[in-house]
Amino acid sequence: MRRCTGLLSAGVVTLMLTCLVGCNHGQTDAERLVTTAFQGFVYVGSFPVGDYTPPKHGYEPKAIPDRFESGRIYVFHYVGRLDDASFAVTELPSRLRAAGAKVLEAPSSTSDLPSVDPGDRAWRVVFVYGGLRGTIYNALDLELFHRGGLAKGGNYNSFVLRFDRG
């Protein structure tokens, strides 16, 4: 009986370790990339690729999709204060690399970032992950701007993720 209990315990520990190492808590590679890159953000919607600025969208958090597709944009908001320049130059490229992506293009300093008029592009980071090429950029969200941000002193930008094939 003691031998069966020992084998059963060893089997349970092996199963738990397999799940911890191999299952990654049920996340796909793309989900892992997105949850790492957008930690602290809320996902608010997905839309077909169109203009640079995302279409009008809601602000209620939604579940992150199980699958990400080329030809669509995925929109995120940061709740609270965020230094966009610092995020684009250091934090976002670091997060992408930590998730296993290869960063192809990112601003190297805050002086690389253009002055922003409403709706104009401020920065973008381009990366490759698996068979997809991704771009993350920020776009002024005029509705957020007029509503006073997501929180007092909050951020007025939508952060957009776009995947394209290779």
C-alpha positions in Angstrom: 0.0 0.0 0.0 2.8 2.4 0.9 4.5 1.8 -2.5 1.2 2.6 -4.3 0.8 5.8 -2.4 4.4 6.8 -3.3 3.8 6.1 -7.0 0.6 8.0 -6.9 2.2 11.0 -5.3 5.1 10.9 -7.8 2.5 10.7 -10.6 0.6 13.7 -9.3 3.8 15.8 -8.9 4.9 14.8 -12.5 1.4 15.8 -13.9 1.5 19.2 -12.0 5.0 20.0 -13.3 4.1 19.0 -16.8 1.1 21.4 -16.7 3.2 24.2 -15.2 5.9 23.9 -17.7 4.1 22.7 -20.8 0.5 23.9 -20.5 1.4 27.6 -19.9 -1.9 27.9 -18.1 -3.9 27.4 -21.4 -2.5 30.4 -23.2 -1.5 30.3 -26.9 1.7 31.9 -28.0 -0.2 35.0 -29.3 -2.1 35.4 -26.1 1.2 35.1 -24.1 2.7 37.8 -26.3 -0.3 40.1 -25.9 -0.7 39.7 -22.2 3.1 40.4 -21.7 3.2 43.4 -24.0 -0.1 44.9 -22.8 0.2 44.2 -19.1 -1.7 46.9 -17.3 -3.9 47.6 -20.3 -7.5 46.6 -21.0 -8.6 45.1 -24.3 -11.6 47.0 -25.8 -12.2 45.5 -29.2 -11.1 44.3 -32.6 -11.9 45.8 -36.0 -11.0 45.2 -39.7 -7.9 47.1 -40.8 -9.0 50.5 -42.0 -7.7 54.0 -41.4 -4.8 54.6 -39.1 -7.1 55.7 -36.3 -9.3 53.0 -34.9 -13.0 53.4 -35.5 -15.3 54.6 -32.7 -15.3 51.8 -30.0 -16.5 51.2 -26.5 -14.4 51.4 -23.4 -15.6 48.4 -21.4 -12.9 45.7 -21.0 -13.5 42.6 -23.1 -11.9 39.1 -23.0 -8.7 38.9 -25.0 -9.4 36.8 -28.2 -8.3 33.2 -28.3 -6.8 33.8 -31.8 -5.3 36.9 -33.5 -5.6 37.3 -37.2 -3.8 39.3 -39.9 -6.0 42.0 -41.4 -7.5 43.1 -38.1 -6.5 45.6 -35.4 -6.8 45.0 -31.7 -7.4 48.0 -29.5 -6.2 48.5 -25.9 -6.4 51.3 -23.4 -4.2 52.0 -20.4 -6.1 52.9 -17.3 -4.3 55.7 -15.4 -1.2 57.5 -16.2 1.3 56.3 -18.7 4.4 58.0 -20.1 3.9 57.1 -23.8 7.4 58.1 -24.8 9.1 55.9 -22.2 6.8 53.1 -22.9 7.6 53.2 -26.6 11.3 53.6 -26.2 12.1 51.1 -23.4 9.2 49.3 -21.9 7.3 47.9 -24.9 10.4 46.6 -26.8 11.6 45.0 -23.6 8.2 43.3 -23.0 8.1 42.1 -26.6 11.6 40.6 -26.4 10.7 38.9 -23.0 7.7 37.3 -24.8 10.0 35.9 -27.5 9.4 38.4 -30.3 12.2 40.0 -32.4 11.9 43.8 -32.4 12.6 45.1 -35.9 11.9 48.8 -35.4 11.4 51.0 -32.3 12.3 54.5 -31.4 15.7 54.6 -29.8 15.1 57.8 -27.8 12.3 60.2 -27.0 13.8 62.6 -29.5 12.8 60.2 -32.2 9.1 60.8 -31.4 7.4 63.5 -33.4 5.2 66.1 -31.9 1.6 65.0 -31.9 -1.4 66.8 -33.3 -4.8 65.2 -32.7 -5.0 61.9 -34.6 -1.4 61.9 -35.8 1.0 59.0 -35.2 3.3 59.5 -32.3 5.3 56.2 -32.4 5.2 52.6 -33.6 7.1 49.5 -32.7 7.4 46.7 -35.4 8.2 43.1 -34.4 8.1 39.5 -35.7 6.6 36.8 -33.7 6.1 33.3 -35.1 5.0 33.7 -38.7 3.4 37.1 -38.1 4.8 40.6 -38.4 3.2 42.9 -35.8 3.0 46.6 -35.3 2.0 48.4 -32.1 1.3 52.1 -32.2 -0.6 54.7 -30.4 -3.4 56.9 -31.8 -5.1 59.8 -30.1 -8.6 58.9 -29.1 -10.6 62.1 -29.4 -13.6 60.7 -27.6 -11.3 59.8 -24.6 -9.8 63.2 -24.9 -13.2 64.9 -24.7 -14.3 62.6 -21.8 -11.2 63.5 -19.8 -9.3 60.2 -20.2 -10.0 56.9 -18.6 -9.1 58.3 -15.2 -8.4 61.7 -13.8 -5.1 62.7 -15.4 -5.4 59.5 -17.5 -4.2 58.6 -20.9 -6.0 59.8 -24.1 -4.6 57.2 -26.5 -5.8 54.0 -28.0 -3.0 51.5 -28.3 -3.3 49.5 -31.5 -1.9 46.0 -32.3 -1.9 44.9 -35.9 -0.7 41.6 -37.3 0.3 41.0 -40.9 1.7 37.8 -42.5 5.5 37.5 -42.4 
